[in-house]
């Protein structure tokens, strides 16, 4: 009986290991290079992406190094935009600013707060402005900006794609 169980266990273990690469597609932070979000270029809303990218670079330039948990930061932003954060922002701020968190946890909640602040600022432009924004493109812009900052190769404010996208958002939110 023990021999049959051992053979069955070995077979299941071997089958599980042989499909390890397919498992990494379903587990966050494993698998491809862009672990949080990787939208196709044709699915990205330029104005949303550009606004998020530009705001993230302006906020975090000089504060991100090679050890910063960029994936955690972007996951926090993504979770905010997907409505997964149920804790009030004030409570997150209070806990985050009292300190004592591991760097990965700090990065995650910093991403949540950054996404919330960005959303609030967009809503200040016009009460209906947030409806003109694609939240997944915002997450992609935040993630790409943080990855670029980590590499020290962020796009500048004169980058044509970023400048045109930011102008498009301003035009969409301020024109009548």
LUMMI-860416 format. One record per residue: residue in one letter; x, y, z of N, C-alpha, C, CB in turn. Coordinates in steps of 0.2 Angstrom, whole numbers, always signed. Glycine has a CB too. Layout:
REM residues N
+---+-------+--------+-------+--------+---------+-------+-------+--------+-------+--------+---------+-------+
! r ! neast ! nnorth !   nup ! caeast ! canorth !  caup ! ceast ! cnorth !   cup ! cbeast ! cbnorth !  cbup !
+---+-------+--------+-------+--------+---------+-------+-------+--------+-------+--------+---------+-------+
! A !     X !      Y !     Z !      X !       Y !     Z !     X !      Y !     Z !      X !       Y !     Z !
...
+---+-------+--------+-------+--------+---------+-------+-------+--------+-------+--------+---------+-------+
END
This chain:
REM residues 176
+---+-------+--------+-------+--------+---------+-------+-------+--------+-------+--------+---------+-------+
! r ! neast ! nnorth !   nup ! caeast ! canorth !  caup ! ceast ! cnorth !   cup ! cbeast ! cbnorth !  cbup !
+---+-------+--------+-------+--------+---------+-------+-------+--------+-------+--------+---------+-------+
! X !    +4 !     -6 !    +0 !     +0 !      +0 !    +0 !    +4 !     +6 !    +0 !     -5 !      +0 !    +6 !
! X !   +10 !     +6 !    +4 !    +14 !     +12 !    +4 !   +17 !    +13 !    -2 !    +19 !     +11 !   +10 !
! X !   +19 !     +8 !    -6 !    +22 !      +8 !   -12 !   +18 !    +12 !   -17 !    +25 !      +1 !   -15 !
! X !   +11 !    +10 !   -17 !     +7 !     +13 !   -22 !    +6 !    +20 !   -21 !     +0 !      +9 !   -21 !
! X !    +5 !    +22 !   -14 !     +5 !     +29 !   -12 !   +11 !    +33 !   -14 !     +3 !     +30 !    -5 !
! X !   +17 !    +30 !   -13 !    +23 !     +33 !   -15 !   +23 !    +35 !   -23 !    +29 !     +29 !   -13 !
! X !   +21 !    +30 !   -27 !    +21 !     +30 !   -34 !   +17 !    +36 !   -36 !    +20 !     +23 !   -37 !
! X !   +11 !    +36 !   -33 !     +6 !     +41 !   -35 !    +8 !    +48 !   -33 !     -1 !     +39 !   -31 !
! X !   +11 !    +48 !   -27 !    +14 !     +55 !   -25 !   +19 !    +57 !   -30 !    +16 !     +54 !   -18 !
! X !   +24 !    +53 !   -32 !    +29 !     +54 !   -36 !   +27 !    +56 !   -43 !    +34 !     +48 !   -37 !
! X !   +22 !    +53 !   -45 !    +19 !     +55 !   -52 !   +16 !    +62 !   -52 !    +14 !     +49 !   -54 !
! X !   +12 !    +63 !   -46 !     +9 !     +70 !   -46 !   +14 !    +75 !   -45 !     +4 !     +70 !   -40 !
! X !   +19 !    +74 !   -41 !    +24 !     +79 !   -40 !   +28 !    +80 !   -47 !    +29 !     +76 !   -35 !
! X !   +29 !    +75 !   -51 !    +33 !     +76 !   -57 !   +28 !    +80 !   -62 !    +34 !     +69 !   -60 !
! X !   +22 !    +78 !   -62 !    +17 !     +82 !   -66 !   +17 !    +89 !   -64 !    +10 !     +79 !   -66 !
! X !   +17 !    +90 !   -58 !    +16 !     +97 !   -56 !   +22 !   +101 !   -57 !    +15 !     +97 !   -48 !
! X !   +28 !    +98 !   -57 !    +34 !    +102 !   -59 !   +35 !   +103 !   -66 !    +40 !     +98 !   -56 !
! X !   +32 !    +98 !   -70 !    +33 !     +99 !   -77 !   +29 !   +105 !   -80 !    +31 !     +93 !   -81 !
! X !   +24 !   +107 !   -76 !    +20 !    +112 !   -79 !   +21 !   +119 !   -74 !    +12 !    +111 !   -78 !
! X !   +27 !   +119 !   -71 !    +28 !    +125 !   -67 !   +28 !   +132 !   -71 !    +35 !    +124 !   -64 !
! X !   +30 !   +132 !   -77 !    +30 !    +138 !   -81 !   +23 !   +141 !   -82 !    +33 !    +137 !   -88 !
! X !   +18 !   +136 !   -83 !    +11 !    +138 !   -83 !    +8 !   +141 !   -77 !     +7 !    +132 !   -86 !
! X !   +11 !   +138 !   -71 !     +9 !    +141 !   -65 !   +11 !   +148 !   -64 !    +11 !    +136 !   -59 !
! X !   +17 !   +150 !   -66 !    +19 !    +157 !   -65 !   +15 !   +162 !   -68 !    +26 !    +157 !   -68 !
! X !   +11 !   +160 !   -73 !     +6 !    +164 !   -77 !    +0 !   +167 !   -72 !     +3 !    +161 !   -83 !
! X !    -1 !   +163 !   -67 !     -7 !    +164 !   -63 !    -5 !   +167 !   -56 !    -11 !    +158 !   -62 !
! X !    +2 !   +167 !   -54 !     +4 !    +169 !   -48 !    +7 !   +176 !   -49 !     +9 !    +164 !   -45 !
! X !    +5 !   +181 !   -45 !     +8 !    +188 !   -46 !   +16 !   +188 !   -44 !     +5 !    +193 !   -41 !
! X !   +19 !   +192 !   -48 !    +26 !    +193 !   -47 !   +31 !   +187 !   -49 !    +28 !    +194 !   -40 !
! X !   +28 !   +183 !   -53 !    +32 !    +177 !   -56 !   +31 !   +177 !   -64 !    +30 !    +170 !   -53 !
! X !   +35 !   +175 !   -68 !    +34 !    +174 !   -75 !   +37 !   +180 !   -79 !    +27 !    +174 !   -76 !
! X !   +33 !   +184 !   -83 !    +36 !    +188 !   -87 !   +39 !   +194 !   -84 !    +30 !    +191 !   -92 !
! X !   +42 !   +198 !   -88 !    +46 !    +204 !   -86 !   +42 !   +209 !   -82 !    +50 !    +207 !   -91 !
! X !   +36 !   +211 !   -85 !    +31 !    +216 !   -82 !   +26 !   +212 !   -78 !    +28 !    +220 !   -88 !
! X !   +27 !   +211 !   -72 !    +23 !    +207 !   -68 !   +17 !   +210 !   -66 !    +27 !    +205 !   -62 !
! X !   +16 !   +216 !   -66 !    +10 !    +219 !   -63 !    +5 !   +220 !   -68 !    +11 !    +226 !   -59 !
! X !    +7 !   +224 !   -74 !     +2 !    +225 !   -79 !    +6 !   +226 !   -86 !     -2 !    +231 !   -78 !
! X !    +4 !   +223 !   -91 !     +7 !    +224 !   -97 !    +2 !   +224 !  -103 !    +12 !    +218 !   -99 !
! X !    -1 !   +230 !  -104 !     -6 !    +231 !  -109 !    -3 !   +231 !  -116 !    -10 !    +238 !  -107 !
! X !    -7 !   +229 !  -121 !     -4 !    +230 !  -128 !    -4 !   +237 !  -129 !     -9 !    +226 !  -132 !
! X !    +0 !   +239 !  -133 !     +1 !    +247 !  -135 !    -6 !   +249 !  -138 !     +6 !    +248 !  -140 !
! X !   -10 !   +245 !  -142 !    -16 !    +248 !  -144 !   -22 !   +248 !  -139 !    -18 !    +243 !  -150 !
! X !   -21 !   +246 !  -133 !    -26 !    +246 !  -128 !   -24 !   +252 !  -123 !    -26 !    +239 !  -124 !
! X !   -19 !   +255 !  -124 !    -17 !    +260 !  -119 !   -20 !   +267 !  -122 !     -9 !    +261 !  -119 !
! X !   -24 !   +270 !  -117 !    -27 !    +277 !  -118 !   -21 !   +282 !  -117 !    -33 !    +278 !  -113 !
! X !   -19 !   +285 !  -122 !    -13 !    +290 !  -122 !   -14 !   +295 !  -116 !    -12 !    +293 !  -128 !
! X !   -20 !   +298 !  -116 !    -20 !    +304 !  -111 !   -20 !   +301 !  -104 !    -27 !    +307 !  -112 !
! X !   -23 !   +295 !  -102 !    -22 !    +292 !   -96 !   -15 !   +290 !   -94 !    -27 !    +286 !   -95 !
! X !   -12 !   +287 !   -99 !     -5 !    +284 !   -98 !    -1 !   +290 !   -96 !     -3 !    +280 !  -104 !
! X !    -1 !   +295 !  -101 !     +4 !    +301 !  -100 !    +3 !   +305 !   -94 !     +2 !    +306 !  -106 !
! X !    -3 !   +306 !   -92 !     -4 !    +310 !   -85 !    -2 !   +306 !   -79 !    -12 !    +311 !   -84 !
! X !    -3 !   +299 !   -79 !     +0 !    +295 !   -74 !    +8 !   +295 !   -74 !     -3 !    +288 !   -74 !
! X !   +10 !   +294 !   -80 !    +18 !    +293 !   -81 !   +21 !   +300 !   -78 !    +20 !    +292 !   -88 !
! X !   +18 !   +305 !   -81 !    +21 !    +312 !   -79 !   +21 !   +314 !   -72 !    +18 !    +317 !   -83 !
! X !   +15 !   +312 !   -69 !    +14 !    +314 !   -62 !   +19 !   +309 !   -58 !     +7 !    +313 !   -60 !
! X !   +19 !   +303 !   -60 !    +24 !    +298 !   -56 !   +31 !   +300 !   -56 !    +23 !    +291 !   -58 !
! X !   +33 !   +302 !   -62 !    +40 !    +304 !   -63 !   +41 !   +311 !   -58 !    +42 !    +306 !   -70 !
! X !   +37 !   +316 !   -59 !    +37 !    +322 !   -55 !   +37 !   +320 !   -48 !    +32 !    +327 !   -57 !
! X !   +34 !   +316 !   -45 !    +33 !    +314 !   -38 !   +39 !   +310 !   -36 !    +27 !    +311 !   -37 !
! X !   +41 !   +305 !   -39 !    +46 !    +300 !   -37 !   +53 !   +301 !   -40 !    +43 !    +294 !   -38 !
! X !   +54 !   +306 !   -44 !    +61 !    +307 !   -47 !   +66 !   +308 !   -41 !    +61 !    +312 !   -52 !
! X !   +71 !   +304 !   -41 !    +76 !    +305 !   -35 !   +75 !   +301 !   -29 !    +77 !    +312 !   -33 !
! X !   +69 !   +297 !   -29 !    +67 !    +293 !   -23 !   +67 !   +286 !   -24 !    +60 !    +296 !   -21 !
! X !   +68 !   +284 !   -31 !    +67 !    +277 !   -32 !   +74 !   +274 !   -34 !    +62 !    +276 !   -38 !
! X !   +77 !   +269 !   -31 !    +83 !    +266 !   -33 !   +82 !   +259 !   -35 !    +88 !    +267 !   -27 !
! X !   +87 !   +255 !   -36 !    +87 !    +248 !   -39 !   +84 !   +244 !   -34 !    +94 !    +246 !   -41 !
! X !   +84 !   +246 !   -27 !    +81 !    +241 !   -22 !   +73 !   +243 !   -21 !    +85 !    +242 !   -16 !
! X !   +71 !   +248 !   -24 !    +64 !    +250 !   -23 !   +59 !   +244 !   -25 !    +62 !    +257 !   -26 !
! X !   +54 !   +243 !   -22 !    +49 !    +237 !   -24 !   +44 !   +240 !   -28 !    +46 !    +234 !   -17 !
! X !   +46 !   +241 !   -35 !    +42 !    +244 !   -40 !   +36 !   +240 !   -41 !    +46 !    +245 !   -46 !
! X !   +36 !   +233 !   -41 !    +31 !    +229 !   -43 !   +25 !   +230 !   -37 !    +33 !    +222 !   -43 !
! X !   +28 !   +230 !   -31 !    +23 !    +231 !   -25 !   +19 !   +238 !   -26 !    +27 !    +231 !   -19 !
! X !   +23 !   +243 !   -27 !    +20 !    +250 !   -28 !   +15 !   +250 !   -34 !    +26 !    +255 !   -30 !
! X !   +17 !   +247 !   -39 !    +12 !    +247 !   -45 !    +6 !   +242 !   -43 !    +15 !    +244 !   -51 !
! X !    +7 !   +237 !   -39 !     +1 !    +233 !   -37 !    -4 !   +237 !   -33 !     +4 !    +227 !   -34 !
! X !    -1 !   +241 !   -28 !     -5 !    +245 !   -24 !    -9 !   +250 !   -28 !     +0 !    +249 !   -19 !
! X !    -6 !   +253 !   -33 !    -10 !    +258 !   -37 !   -15 !   +254 !   -41 !     -5 !    +261 !   -42 !
! X !   -13 !   +248 !   -44 !    -18 !    +244 !   -47 !   -24 !   +242 !   -43 !    -15 !    +238 !   -50 !
! X !   -23 !   +240 !   -37 !    -28 !    +238 !   -32 !   -32 !   +244 !   -31 !    -25 !    +235 !   -26 !
! X !   -30 !   +250 !   -30 !    -34 !    +256 !   -29 !   -39 !   +257 !   -35 !    -29 !    +262 !   -28 !
! X !   -36 !   +257 !   -41 !    -40 !    +258 !   -46 !   -45 !   +252 !   -48 !    -36 !    +259 !   -53 !
! X !   -44 !   +246 !   -46 !    -49 !    +241 !   -46 !   -54 !   +241 !   -41 !    -45 !    +234 !   -47 !
! X !   -53 !   +245 !   -36 !    -58 !    +245 !   -30 !   -57 !   +240 !   -25 !    -65 !    +245 !   -33 !
! X !   -51 !   +237 !   -25 !    -49 !    +232 !   -20 !   -47 !   +234 !   -13 !    -44 !    +228 !   -23 !
! X !   -46 !   +241 !   -12 !    -44 !    +244 !    -6 !   -50 !   +246 !    -2 !    -39 !    +250 !    -7 !
! X !   -52 !   +243 !    +3 !    -58 !    +244 !    +7 !   -56 !   +248 !   +13 !    -61 !    +238 !    +9 !
! X !   -50 !   +249 !   +15 !    -48 !    +253 !   +21 !   -48 !   +260 !   +19 !    -41 !    +251 !   +24 !
! X !   -51 !   +265 !   +23 !    -51 !    +272 !   +22 !   -43 !   +275 !   +21 !    -54 !    +276 !   +27 !
! X !   -43 !   +279 !   +16 !    -36 !    +282 !   +15 !   -33 !   +285 !   +21 !    -37 !    +287 !    +9 !
! X !   -37 !   +288 !   +25 !    -34 !    +291 !   +31 !   -31 !   +286 !   +35 !    -39 !    +295 !   +35 !
! X !   -34 !   +280 !   +36 !    -31 !    +275 !   +40 !   -25 !   +272 !   +37 !    -36 !    +269 !   +41 !
! X !   -24 !   +272 !   +31 !    -18 !    +269 !   +27 !   -13 !   +274 !   +28 !    -19 !    +268 !   +20 !
! X !   -14 !   +281 !   +28 !     -9 !    +286 !   +29 !    -7 !   +286 !   +36 !    -12 !    +293 !   +27 !
! X !   -11 !   +285 !   +41 !     -9 !    +285 !   +48 !    -4 !   +279 !   +49 !    -15 !    +285 !   +52 !
! X !    -6 !   +273 !   +47 !     -2 !    +268 !   +48 !    +5 !   +268 !   +44 !     -6 !    +261 !   +46 !
! X !    +4 !   +271 !   +38 !    +11 !    +271 !   +34 !   +15 !   +276 !   +37 !     +9 !    +273 !   +27 !
! X !   +13 !   +282 !   +39 !    +17 !    +287 !   +42 !   +20 !   +286 !   +49 !    +14 !    +293 !   +42 !
! X !   +17 !   +281 !   +53 !    +19 !    +279 !   +59 !   +26 !   +275 !   +59 !    +14 !    +276 !   +63 !
! X !   +27 !   +272 !   +53 !    +33 !    +268 !   +52 !   +33 !   +261 !   +54 !    +39 !    +271 !   +55 !
! X !   +38 !   +258 !   +54 !    +39 !    +251 !   +56 !   +37 !   +246 !   +51 !    +35 !    +250 !   +62 !
! X !   +36 !   +248 !   +45 !    +34 !    +243 !   +40 !   +40 !   +240 !   +36 !    +29 !    +246 !   +35 !
! X !   +40 !   +234 !   +33 !    +45 !    +232 !   +28 !   +44 !   +236 !   +22 !    +44 !    +224 !   +27 !
! X !   +50 !   +236 !   +18 !    +50 !    +240 !   +12 !   +45 !   +238 !    +7 !    +57 !    +240 !    +9 !
! X !   +43 !   +232 !    +7 !    +39 !    +230 !    +2 !   +32 !   +232 !    +3 !    +39 !    +222 !    +1 !
! X !   +30 !   +232 !   +10 !    +23 !    +234 !   +12 !   +23 !   +241 !   +11 !    +22 !    +232 !   +20 !
! X !   +28 !   +245 !   +13 !    +28 !    +252 !   +12 !   +27 !   +254 !    +5 !    +35 !    +255 !   +15 !
! X !   +31 !   +251 !    +1 !    +30 !    +252 !    -7 !   +23 !   +251 !    -9 !    +35 !    +248 !   -11 !
! X !   +20 !   +246 !    -7 !    +13 !    +244 !    -9 !    +8 !   +250 !    -7 !    +11 !    +237 !    -6 !
! X !    +8 !   +251 !    +0 !     +4 !    +257 !    +2 !    +5 !   +264 !    -1 !     +4 !    +257 !   +10 !
! X !   +12 !   +265 !    -2 !    +13 !    +271 !    -6 !   +10 !   +271 !   -13 !    +21 !    +272 !    -6 !
! X !   +10 !   +266 !   -16 !     +7 !    +265 !   -22 !    -1 !   +267 !   -22 !     +8 !    +258 !   -26 !
! X !    -4 !   +264 !   -17 !    -11 !    +265 !   -15 !   -12 !   +273 !   -15 !    -14 !    +261 !    -9 !
! X !    -8 !   +276 !   -10 !     -9 !    +283 !    -9 !    -7 !   +287 !   -15 !     -4 !    +285 !    -3 !
! X !    -2 !   +285 !   -19 !     -1 !    +289 !   -25 !    -7 !   +289 !   -30 !     +6 !    +286 !   -28 !
! X !   -10 !   +283 !   -31 !    -15 !    +282 !   -36 !   -21 !   +286 !   -33 !    -17 !    +274 !   -36 !
! X !   -22 !   +286 !   -27 !    -28 !    +290 !   -24 !   -27 !   +297 !   -25 !    -29 !    +288 !   -16 !
! X !   -21 !   +300 !   -24 !    -20 !    +307 !   -25 !   -20 !   +309 !   -32 !    -13 !    +308 !   -22 !
! X !   -18 !   +304 !   -36 !    -18 !    +306 !   -44 !   -26 !   +306 !   -46 !    -15 !    +301 !   -48 !
! X !   -30 !   +301 !   -43 !    -37 !    +301 !   -45 !   -40 !   +308 !   -42 !    -40 !    +295 !   -42 !
! X !   -39 !   +310 !   -36 !    -42 !    +316 !   -33 !   -40 !   +322 !   -37 !    -39 !    +316 !   -26 !
! X !   -33 !   +322 !   -39 !    -31 !    +328 !   -43 !   -35 !   +328 !   -50 !    -24 !    +328 !   -44 !
! X !   -36 !   +323 !   -53 !    -39 !    +323 !   -59 !   -47 !   +325 !   -58 !    -39 !    +316 !   -63 !
! X !   -50 !   +323 !   -53 !    -57 !    +325 !   -52 !   -57 !   +332 !   -50 !    -59 !    +321 !   -46 !
! X !   -52 !   +335 !   -48 !    -52 !    +342 !   -46 !   -52 !   +346 !   -53 !    -46 !    +344 !   -42 !
! X !   -49 !   +344 !   -58 !    -50 !    +347 !   -65 !   -57 !   +348 !   -67 !    -46 !    +343 !   -70 !
! X !   -61 !   +343 !   -66 !    -68 !    +344 !   -68 !   -71 !   +338 !   -64 !    -69 !    +343 !   -76 !
! X !   -77 !   +339 !   -62 !    -81 !    +333 !   -58 !   -82 !   +327 !   -62 !    -88 !    +336 !   -56 !
! X !   -82 !   +328 !   -69 !    -83 !    +322 !   -73 !   -77 !   +320 !   -77 !    -88 !    +323 !   -79 !
! X !   -71 !   +322 !   -75 !    -65 !    +321 !   -78 !   -63 !   +314 !   -77 !    -59 !    +325 !   -76 !
! X !   -64 !   +311 !   -71 !    -62 !    +304 !   -70 !   -65 !   +299 !   -75 !    -63 !    +302 !   -63 !
! X !   -71 !   +301 !   -77 !    -75 !    +296 !   -82 !   -71 !   +296 !   -88 !    -82 !    +299 !   -82 !
! X !   -67 !   +301 !   -90 !    -64 !    +301 !   -96 !   -57 !   +298 !   -96 !    -63 !    +308 !   -99 !
! X !   -55 !   +295 !   -91 !    -49 !    +291 !   -90 !   -49 !   +284 !   -89 !    -46 !    +294 !   -83 !
! X !   -45 !   +280 !   -92 !    -44 !    +273 !   -92 !   -40 !   +271 !   -86 !    -42 !    +270 !   -99 !
! X !   -42 !   +268 !   -81 !    -38 !    +266 !   -75 !   -33 !   +261 !   -76 !    -43 !    +264 !   -69 !
! X !   -34 !   +257 !   -81 !    -29 !    +252 !   -82 !   -23 !   +255 !   -86 !    -31 !    +246 !   -87 !
! X !   -24 !   +260 !   -90 !    -19 !    +264 !   -93 !   -15 !   +268 !   -88 !    -22 !    +269 !   -99 !
! X !   -19 !   +271 !   -83 !    -16 !    +275 !   -78 !   -11 !   +270 !   -74 !    -21 !    +277 !   -73 !
! X !   -13 !   +264 !   -73 !     -9 !    +259 !   -69 !    -3 !   +258 !   -73 !    -12 !    +253 !   -68 !
! X !    -3 !   +257 !   -80 !     +2 !    +256 !   -84 !    +7 !   +261 !   -84 !     +0 !    +254 !   -91 !
! X !    +4 !   +267 !   -84 !     +9 !    +273 !   -84 !   +13 !   +274 !   -78 !     +5 !    +280 !   -85 !
! X !    +9 !   +273 !   -72 !    +13 !    +273 !   -66 !   +18 !   +267 !   -66 !     +8 !    +271 !   -60 !
! X !   +17 !   +261 !   -68 !    +21 !    +256 !   -68 !   +27 !   +257 !   -72 !    +18 !    +249 !   -70 !
! X !   +26 !   +259 !   -78 !    +32 !    +261 !   -83 !   +36 !   +267 !   -80 !    +29 !    +263 !   -90 !
! X !   +33 !   +272 !   -77 !    +37 !    +277 !   -74 !   +41 !   +275 !   -69 !    +32 !    +283 !   -72 !
! X !   +39 !   +271 !   -64 !    +43 !    +268 !   -59 !   +48 !   +264 !   -61 !    +38 !    +264 !   -54 !
! X !   +47 !   +259 !   -66 !    +52 !    +255 !   -69 !   +58 !   +259 !   -72 !    +49 !    +250 !   -74 !
! X !   +55 !   +264 !   -76 !    +60 !    +269 !   -79 !   +64 !   +273 !   -74 !    +57 !    +274 !   -84 !
! X !   +61 !   +275 !   -69 !    +65 !    +279 !   -63 !   +70 !   +274 !   -60 !    +60 !    +281 !   -58 !
! X !   +68 !   +268 !   -59 !    +72 !    +263 !   -56 !   +79 !   +262 !   -60 !    +69 !    +256 !   -55 !
! X !   +78 !   +262 !   -67 !    +83 !    +261 !   -71 !   +87 !   +268 !   -73 !    +81 !    +258 !   -78 !
! X !   +84 !   +274 !   -70 !    +87 !    +280 !   -72 !   +86 !   +282 !   -79 !    +95 !    +280 !   -70 !
! X !   +81 !   +280 !   -82 !    +80 !    +281 !   -89 !   +73 !   +284 !   -90 !    +82 !    +275 !   -94 !
! X !   +70 !   +288 !   -86 !    +63 !    +290 !   -87 !   +63 !   +295 !   -93 !    +61 !    +294 !   -81 !
! X !   +57 !   +295 !   -96 !    +55 !    +299 !  -102 !   +55 !   +307 !   -99 !    +49 !    +297 !  -105 !
! X !   +57 !   +311 !  -103 !    +57 !    +318 !  -100 !   +51 !   +322 !  -102 !    +63 !    +322 !  -104 !
! X !   +50 !   +328 !   -99 !    +44 !    +331 !  -100 !   +43 !   +333 !  -107 !    +44 !    +337 !   -96 !
! X !   +48 !   +333 !  -111 !    +48 !    +335 !  -118 !   +46 !   +329 !  -123 !    +54 !    +338 !  -121 !
! X !   +46 !   +323 !  -120 !    +44 !    +317 !  -124 !   +37 !   +318 !  -127 !    +43 !    +311 !  -119 !
! X !   +37 !   +318 !  -134 !    +31 !    +319 !  -138 !   +25 !   +315 !  -136 !    +32 !    +318 !  -145 !
! X !   +25 !   +309 !  -135 !    +20 !    +305 !  -133 !   +17 !   +307 !  -126 !    +22 !    +297 !  -132 !
! X !   +21 !   +309 !  -121 !    +19 !    +311 !  -115 !   +16 !   +318 !  -115 !    +25 !    +311 !  -110 !
! X !   +19 !   +322 !  -119 !    +17 !    +329 !  -119 !   +10 !   +329 !  -123 !    +22 !    +334 !  -123 !
! X !    +9 !   +326 !  -128 !     +3 !    +325 !  -132 !    -3 !   +322 !  -127 !     +3 !    +322 !  -138 !
! X !    -1 !   +317 !  -124 !     -6 !    +314 !  -120 !    -9 !   +318 !  -114 !     -4 !    +308 !  -117 !
! X !    -4 !   +322 !  -111 !     -6 !    +326 !  -105 !   -10 !   +332 !  -108 !     +1 !    +329 !  -102 !
! X !    -8 !   +335 !  -114 !    -12 !    +340 !  -117 !   -19 !   +338 !  -118 !     -9 !    +343 !  -123 !
! X !   -20 !   +331 !  -121 !    -26 !    +329 !  -123 !   -31 !   +328 !  -116 !    -26 !    +322 !  -126 !
! X !   -28 !   +326 !  -111 !    -32 !    +325 !  -105 !   -34 !   +332 !  -102 !    -28 !    +322 !   -99 !
! X !   -30 !   +337 !  -102 !    -31 !    +344 !  -100 !   -37 !   +347 !  -105 !    -25 !    +349 !  -101 !
! X !   -36 !   +346 !  -111 !    -42 !    +348 !  -116 !   -48 !   +344 !  -115 !    -39 !    +347 !  -123 !
! X !   -48 !   +338 !  -113 !    -54 !    +334 !  -112 !   -58 !   +336 !  -106 !    -53 !    +327 !  -112 !
! X !   -54 !   +338 !  -101 !    -56 !    +340 !   -94 !   -58 !   +347 !   -93 !    -52 !    +337 !   -89 !
! X !   -55 !   +351 !   -97 !    -56 !    +358 !   -96 !   -61 !   +362 !  -101 !    -50 !    +362 !   -96 !
! X !   -62 !   +358 !  -107 !    -66 !    +361 !  -112 !   -73 !   +360 !  -111 !    -64 !    +359 !  -119 !
! X !   -78 !   +364 !  -113 !    -85 !    +363 !  -112 !   -88 !   +360 !  -118 !    -88 !    +369 !  -110 !
+---+-------+--------+-------+--------+---------+-------+-------+--------+-------+--------+---------+-------+
END
